[in-house]
């Protein structure tokens, strides 16, 4: 079969699709990925055919639009910036690429925020599946929405509260997202949709690419929602000689990283990390991304580098302080190391609360992050039960094969690809 994959977002949104594409290819399928031109080199290196949307680069979007990580008005400022500043300008580019490619494929598999995908499927008649990478993007009374910093709670009273929060969030998303999506649909002669953010998922398959050990399937989900597991993309390579030398020189360090999005606007995260490590007399590695993030003063027990592959580095550290993006978080869970959760926006708050409930993390909320509180949380994390619990959870996640399960689910759902 011929599969057309399309995603949107950061490298944490790209990598599961690369893993999925490689899995499908290994099973004899042909795979194309449509995406931002920034992704071409990495996609082709993974062995997938790449089709560029031709839209401008998004590499510096967060740096130039820091409000996308804003917590103002319960994340509404962030959502408005994301939809209108980052997504909508690329809609026509993405739509044109999908309309051109879809007729030559049997099935389209789209990230849930690729809003042109349902329209392209409707216009071409190509069956399609939706992919969700984090649990907080699919409504359920057993959880809270992705950007909510609260705890989901237990019992019927908590579920009623969660339903109310979801209800409010859906209404707000309809007001902010639907007009933008429906303008695109109108340009192609399609009727408007209601609830483009949460209600426009594929009725045939909504594939969840994360582990049930991280987030159990809620009892109120409908049947088309299928859980596969994390899909890890490990491009290979080695750690740099500089990192290897540092690791060999002493005890396991604490890793501080902000993934590929929050790292573009880290605030005082890395400066604070240096002070926390010094106060606790711990060794540390900082993955700083752009060189401008390098702290002015580094001790001999702290190494700052721009990048290192998570799959190789995380198993060799004692804890990870991170933003809780699903890509970074999944690698920390697989490595079996505890997390100092420092969420910013998007799916990160909900992800952070989930690993806190699992007993493998301490959460420090954005408005409470300072050297004293972060140091106290890191000390508690390392001295408590979290390291042992993280090791056990890591063992369970490493037994899973999310890619193989996801491929099998897709093949079963679309064995008769043009039948609906």
MILOVEX-702996 format. One record per residue (C-alpha): residue number from 1; residue in one letter; x, y, z. Coordinates in Angstrom, 3 decimals. Layout:
N
   bakol   miba          x          y          z
     NUM      a          X          Y          Z
...
***
This chain:
420
   bakol   miba          x          y          z
       1      x      0.000      0.000      0.000
       2      x      0.951      3.644     -0.458
       3      x      0.814      5.767      2.687
       4      x      0.867      9.569      2.800
       5      x      2.020     10.894      6.181
       6      x      1.793     14.523      7.260
       7      x      2.639     16.233     10.528
       8      x      2.963     19.729     11.944
       9      x      4.930     21.214     14.823
      10      x      8.376     20.591     16.287
      11      x     10.783     17.709     15.845
      12      x      8.873     16.011     18.643
      13      x      5.929     15.943     16.216
      14      x      8.064     14.807     13.280
      15      x     10.026     11.958     14.858
      16      x      7.083      9.609     15.620
      17      x      6.024      9.962     11.980
      18      x      9.540      9.102     10.816
      19      x      9.490      6.031     13.060
      20      x      6.056      5.068     11.756
      21      x      7.140      5.603      8.155
      22      x     10.219      3.458      8.589
      23      x      8.071      0.760     10.148
      24      x      5.649      0.760      7.229
      25      x      8.522      0.615      4.734
      26      x     10.001     -2.392      6.560
      27      x      6.646     -4.134      6.089
      28      x      6.732     -3.650      2.320
      29      x      4.744     -0.398      1.996
      30      x      5.609      2.810      0.157
      31      x      5.662      5.975      2.249
      32      x      5.707      9.708      1.539
      33      x      5.849     12.445      4.157
      34      x      4.526     15.943      3.453
      35      x      5.933     18.644      5.697
      36      x      7.765     21.888      6.248
      37      x     10.985     22.219      4.204
      38      x     12.947     22.329      7.484
      39      x     12.289     18.597      7.754
      40      x     13.631     17.485      4.381
      41      x     17.135     16.398      5.380
      42      x     16.006     14.421      8.422
      43      x     13.108     12.787      6.596
      44      x     15.197     11.657      3.641
      45      x     17.928     10.419      5.976
      46      x     15.278      8.195      7.576
      47      x     14.527      6.676      4.157
      48      x     11.167      8.303      3.489
      49      x     10.209     10.137      0.310
      50      x      9.746     13.796      1.230
      51      x      7.438     16.394     -0.290
      52      x      7.941     19.974      0.851
      53      x      5.007     22.273      1.493
      54      x      7.165     25.118      0.234
      55      x      6.191     27.324      3.164
      56      x      8.685     29.577      4.971
      57      x     10.877     28.136      7.717
      58      x      9.519     28.018     11.264
      59      x     12.884     27.510     12.951
      60      x     12.853     30.925     14.641
      61      x      9.114     31.328     15.215
      62      x      9.196     30.921     19.001
      63      x     12.165     33.265     19.324
      64      x     10.346     35.954     17.331
      65      x      6.944     35.259     18.916
      66      x      7.610     34.482     22.597
      67      x      3.922     34.917     23.371
      68      x      3.351     31.444     21.893
      69      x      4.630     30.115     25.236
      70      x      2.527     32.576     27.229
      71      x      0.274     31.456     30.081
      72      x     -1.858     34.608     29.867
      73      x     -5.617     34.076     29.901
      74      x     -5.196     30.363     30.616
      75      x     -3.198     29.813     27.435
      76      x     -5.521     31.707     25.077
      77      x     -2.749     34.073     24.028
      78      x     -0.609     31.042     23.194
      79      x     -3.372     29.385     21.171
      80      x     -4.188     32.567     19.244
      81      x     -0.513     33.090     18.366
      82      x     -0.037     29.470     17.367
      83      x     -3.094     29.278     15.116
      84      x     -2.941     32.700     13.497
      85      x      0.808     33.305     13.483
      86      x      2.251     29.845     12.823
      87      x     -0.428     27.565     11.397
      88      x     -2.744     29.625      9.198
      89      x      0.004     31.172      7.026
      90      x      0.939     27.667      5.890
      91      x     -2.574     26.324      5.256
      92      x     -2.607     26.972      1.516
      93      x      0.916     25.586      1.086
      94      x      0.001     22.423      2.975
      95      x     -3.348     22.054      1.227
      96      x     -1.786     22.343     -2.228
      97      x      0.809     19.697     -1.384
      98      x     -1.796     17.297      0.035
      99      x     -4.164     17.725     -2.911
     100      x     -1.329     17.006     -5.318
     101      x     -0.028     13.944     -3.472
     102      x     -3.156     12.323     -2.004
     103      x     -4.588     10.870     -5.249
     104      x     -1.413      8.822     -5.684
     105      x     -1.755      7.218     -2.254
     106      x     -4.130      4.739     -0.649
     107      x     -4.326      6.258      2.844
     108      x     -3.443      9.579      4.462
     109      x     -2.198      9.604      8.078
     110      x     -2.275     13.088      9.610
     111      x     -1.205     14.727     12.866
     112      x     -4.311     16.056     14.628
     113      x     -3.226     19.682     14.085
     114      x     -2.851     19.325     10.310
     115      x     -6.186     21.091      9.848
     116      x     -6.099     20.975      6.006
     117      x     -5.946     17.152      6.079
     118      x     -9.701     16.504      6.578
     119      x    -10.479     18.917      3.747
     120      x     -7.948     17.246      1.461
     121      x     -9.401     13.828      2.294
     122      x    -12.905     15.107      1.570
     123      x    -11.905     16.579     -1.800
     124      x     -9.876     13.581     -2.988
     125      x    -11.870     10.740     -1.446
     126      x     -8.711      9.269      0.109
     127      x     -9.322      7.463      3.434
     128      x     -7.495      8.999      6.341
     129      x     -6.455      8.473      9.939
     130      x     -5.733     11.003     12.667
     131      x     -2.691     10.685     14.916
     132      x     -2.561     12.052     18.469
     133      x      0.836     12.137     20.147
     134      x     -0.277     13.113     23.671
     135      x     -3.346     12.154     25.739
     136      x     -4.436     15.698     26.613
     137      x     -5.566     16.467     23.065
     138      x     -8.480     13.998     23.055
     139      x    -11.449     14.893     25.302
     140      x    -12.234     12.638     28.238
     141      x    -13.889     13.100     31.611
     142      x    -10.961     11.164     33.086
     143      x     -8.435     13.867     32.181
     144      x     -7.922     17.591     31.683
     145      x     -7.005     19.350     28.431
     146      x     -3.352     19.466     27.419
     147      x     -2.522     23.075     28.453
     148      x     -4.233     22.827     31.856
     149      x     -1.828     22.806     34.821
     150      x     -4.343     21.166     37.182
     151      x     -4.585     17.589     38.397
     152      x     -7.314     15.426     36.870
     153      x     -8.390     13.965     40.201
     154      x    -10.471     10.868     40.861
     155      x    -14.126     10.107     41.454
     156      x    -17.339     11.384     39.921
     157      x    -16.921     14.929     41.241
     158      x    -13.522     15.261     39.550
     159      x    -14.976     13.866     36.322
     160      x    -17.781     16.424     36.392
     161      x    -15.180     19.162     36.897
     162      x    -13.121     17.788     34.011
     163      x    -16.182     17.740     31.727
     164      x    -16.821     21.393     32.529
     165      x    -13.212     22.337     31.803
     166      x    -13.265     20.422     28.535
     167      x    -16.586     21.992     27.598
     168      x    -15.202     25.476     28.124
     169      x    -12.027     24.625     26.239
     170      x    -13.938     23.245     23.276
     171      x    -16.084     26.371     23.026
     172      x    -13.001     28.592     23.164
     173      x    -11.223     26.486     20.523
     174      x    -14.286     26.718     18.287
     175      x    -14.224     30.507     18.552
     176      x    -10.489     30.776     17.872
     177      x     -9.811     27.912     15.436
     178      x    -13.004     27.247     13.467
     179      x    -13.098     30.584     11.582
     180      x     -9.501     30.137     10.405
     181      x    -10.078     26.548      9.242
     182      x    -13.440     27.349      7.656
     183      x    -11.952     30.149      5.580
     184      x     -9.645     27.542      4.065
     185      x    -12.558     25.189      3.471
     186      x    -14.613     27.934      1.868
     187      x    -11.813     28.639     -0.608
     188      x    -12.207     25.034     -1.766
     189      x    -15.999     25.044     -1.860
     190      x    -16.452     22.940      1.280
     191      x    -19.021     23.386      4.012
     192      x    -17.830     24.743      7.367
     193      x    -17.001     22.369     10.212
     194      x    -17.729     22.721     13.877
     195      x    -14.988     22.079     16.445
     196      x    -12.040     21.726     14.057
     197      x     -9.667     21.282     16.995
     198      x    -11.283     18.330     18.772
     199      x    -14.223     17.177     16.655
     200      x    -12.691     16.815     13.192
     201      x    -10.688     13.658     13.868
     202      x    -11.029     10.757     11.470
     203      x    -14.135      8.678     12.277
     204      x    -12.300      5.595     11.030
     205      x     -9.125      5.703     13.124
     206      x     -7.647      8.052     15.709
     207      x     -4.278      6.480     16.463
     208      x     -2.696      7.284     19.837
     209      x      1.107      7.063     19.689
     210      x      1.975      6.835     23.375
     211      x      2.239      4.080     25.942
     212      x     -0.609      2.884     28.128
     213      x      1.986      2.741     30.907
     214      x      2.116      6.534     30.588
     215      x     -1.610      7.184     30.051
     216      x     -4.257      4.485     30.334
     217      x     -7.121      4.396     27.871
     218      x    -10.090      6.304     29.358
     219      x    -13.355      4.347     29.678
     220      x    -15.344      6.999     27.782
     221      x    -13.392      6.876     24.512
     222      x    -15.133      5.640     21.367
     223      x    -13.944      2.593     19.447
     224      x    -11.999      4.294     16.650
     225      x     -9.432      5.539     19.176
     226      x     -6.661      2.936     19.257
     227      x     -3.529      3.025     21.420
     228      x     -0.253      1.779     19.967
     229      x      2.608      3.048     22.134
     230      x      5.491      5.464     21.776
     231      x      7.129      5.468     18.353
     232      x     10.800      6.291     18.831
     233      x     12.992      7.583     16.031
     234      x     16.611      6.819     16.831
     235      x     18.743      8.139     13.966
     236      x     21.902      6.446     15.224
     237      x     25.292      8.080     15.494
     238      x     27.360      8.515     18.623
     239      x     27.800     10.962     21.454
     240      x     30.466     13.566     20.849
     241      x     33.962     12.976     22.311
     242      x     33.358     16.011     24.538
     243      x     30.263     14.436     26.090
     244      x     31.880     10.991     26.392
     245      x     34.853     12.501     28.187
     246      x     32.612     14.404     30.593
     247      x     30.525     11.311     31.369
     248      x     33.658      9.286     32.106
     249      x     35.073     11.876     34.502
     250      x     32.630     11.457     37.369
     251      x     29.213     10.431     38.639
     252      x     26.162     10.479     36.394
     253      x     25.026     14.058     35.717
     254      x     21.620     15.688     35.703
     255      x     20.497     16.636     32.197
     256      x     18.777     19.984     31.559
     257      x     17.015     20.269     28.198
     258      x     14.098     22.146     26.618
     259      x     13.493     20.061     23.523
     260      x     13.303     21.813     20.151
     261      x     10.623     24.457     20.833
     262      x     10.939     25.960     24.323
     263      x     14.708     26.067     23.802
     264      x     14.085     28.960     21.397
     265      x     12.864     31.092     24.322
     266      x     14.286     29.529     27.524
     267      x     14.187     32.565     29.789
     268      x     16.527     31.977     32.742
     269      x     16.190     28.170     32.616
     270      x     19.881     27.471     31.918
     271      x     21.228     30.190     34.191
     272      x     19.061     28.774     36.958
     273      x     20.275     25.252     36.163
     274      x     23.888     26.263     36.733
     275      x     23.068     27.728     40.147
     276      x     20.963     24.731     41.180
     277      x     23.701     22.287     40.220
     278      x     26.294     24.335     42.093
     279      x     24.159     24.559     45.234
     280      x     23.434     20.822     45.253
     281      x     27.007     19.927     44.258
     282      x     25.809     17.910     41.290
     283      x     27.304     17.405     37.863
     284      x     25.180     18.493     34.931
     285      x     24.836     18.605     31.155
     286      x     22.911     21.441     29.530
     287      x     21.512     20.986     26.022
     288      x     21.285     24.665     25.172
     289      x     20.319     24.700     21.485
     290      x     21.275     28.125     20.078
     291      x     24.664     29.357     21.292
     292      x     23.060     32.500     22.681
     293      x     21.553     30.326     25.436
     294      x     24.980     29.449     26.861
     295      x     25.253     30.623     30.491
     296      x     28.042     33.114     31.150
     297      x     29.623     31.140     33.977
     298      x     30.079     27.379     33.895
     299      x     31.962     25.283     36.420
     300      x     34.120     22.290     35.520
     301      x     31.289     20.048     36.689
     302      x     28.766     21.452     34.175
     303      x     28.960     20.908     30.428
     304      x     26.925     22.965     27.942
     305      x     26.472     21.648     24.385
     306      x     24.017     22.549     21.653
     307      x     22.633     19.070     20.994
     308      x     22.944     15.375     21.770
     309      x     20.715     12.440     20.755
     310      x     18.344     11.637     23.621
     311      x     18.393      7.904     22.942
     312      x     22.125      7.757     23.611
     313      x     22.464     10.344     26.370
     314      x     19.446      9.876     28.639
     315      x     20.253      6.296     29.748
     316      x     23.538      7.665     31.126
     317      x     22.180     10.472     33.322
     318      x     20.584     10.302     36.765
     319      x     17.654     12.644     36.104
     320      x     16.298     14.937     33.396
     321      x     14.962     18.448     33.926
     322      x     12.793     19.212     30.906
     323      x      9.752     20.974     29.492
     324      x      7.618     17.800     29.202
     325      x      7.054     17.939     25.469
     326      x      5.940     14.457     24.495
     327      x      9.124     13.692     22.548
     328      x     11.507     14.596     25.370
     329      x      9.258     13.003     27.981
     330      x      8.967      9.696     26.099
     331      x     12.750      9.359     25.899
     332      x     13.113     10.065     29.625
     333      x     10.506      7.406     30.412
     334      x     12.159      4.854     28.137
     335      x     15.566      5.580     29.669
     336      x     14.154      4.873     33.127
     337      x     15.269      8.147     34.691
     338      x     13.150     10.480     36.868
     339      x     12.042     13.895     35.635
     340      x     12.128     17.394     37.033
     341      x      9.084     18.618     35.120
     342      x      9.228     22.278     34.051
     343      x      6.228     22.694     31.694
     344      x      5.648     25.799     29.598
     345      x      2.626     25.391     27.264
     346      x      0.870     23.171     24.674
     347      x      0.656     19.533     25.883
     348      x      3.396     20.007     28.468
     349      x      1.312     20.836     31.587
     350      x     -0.898     17.755     31.242
     351      x      2.081     15.533     30.437
     352      x      3.866     16.828     33.540
     353      x      0.944     16.048     35.833
     354      x      0.699     12.530     34.431
     355      x      4.296     11.605     35.193
     356      x      3.900     13.240     38.602
     357      x      0.954     10.897     39.283
     358      x      3.117      7.962     38.214
     359      x      5.594      8.892     40.931
     360      x      8.516      9.469     38.552
     361      x      8.580     13.289     38.563
     362      x      8.500     16.455     40.617
     363      x      6.663     19.375     38.968
     364      x      7.766     23.001     39.261
     365      x      5.146     25.334     37.801
     366      x      6.320     28.278     35.652
     367      x      5.256     30.984     38.083
     368      x      7.068     29.193     40.930
     369      x     10.350     28.487     39.162
     370      x     13.329     29.983     40.938
     371      x     16.672     28.626     42.124
     372      x     15.444     27.730     45.610
     373      x     12.301     25.886     44.523
     374      x     13.938     24.082     41.622
     375      x     16.813     23.020     43.860
     376      x     14.427     21.768     46.524
     377      x     12.399     19.816     43.950
     378      x     15.505     18.258     42.376
     379      x     16.865     17.231     45.757
     380      x     13.543     15.645     46.678
     381      x     13.369     13.870     43.317
     382      x     16.786     12.268     43.668
     383      x     16.378     11.321     47.341
     384      x     12.908      9.815     47.076
     385      x     11.289      6.826     45.412
     386      x     11.187      8.378     41.930
     387      x     14.478      6.903     40.624
     388      x     13.426      3.345     41.477
     389      x      9.917      3.851     40.071
     390      x     11.365      5.372     36.900
     391      x     13.643      2.366     36.400
     392      x     10.691     -0.027     36.677
     393      x      8.572      2.066     34.325
     394      x     11.442      2.239     31.845
     395      x     11.708     -1.557     31.804
     396      x      8.010     -1.848     30.920
     397      x      8.160      0.769     28.166
     398      x     11.252     -0.836     26.639
     399      x      9.318     -4.100     26.212
     400      x      6.800     -2.349     23.946
     401      x      7.075     -1.985     20.177
     402      x      4.866      0.991     19.433
     403      x      5.899      1.140     15.789
     404      x      4.976     -2.488     15.054
     405      x      1.649     -2.142     16.871
     406      x      0.825      1.129     15.102
     407      x      1.603     -0.391     11.711
     408      x     -0.586     -3.409     12.479
     409      x     -3.479     -1.160     13.561
     410      x     -3.175      0.891     10.372
     411      x     -3.038     -2.192      8.164
     412      x     -6.107     -3.681      9.834
     413      x     -8.095     -0.430      9.656
     414      x     -7.323      0.159      5.989
     415      x     -7.010     -3.318      4.558
     416      x     -9.700     -2.233      2.095
     417      x     -8.406      1.314      1.675
     418      x    -11.047      2.776     -0.587
     419      x    -14.026      1.245      1.221
     420      x    -14.803      4.255      3.380
***
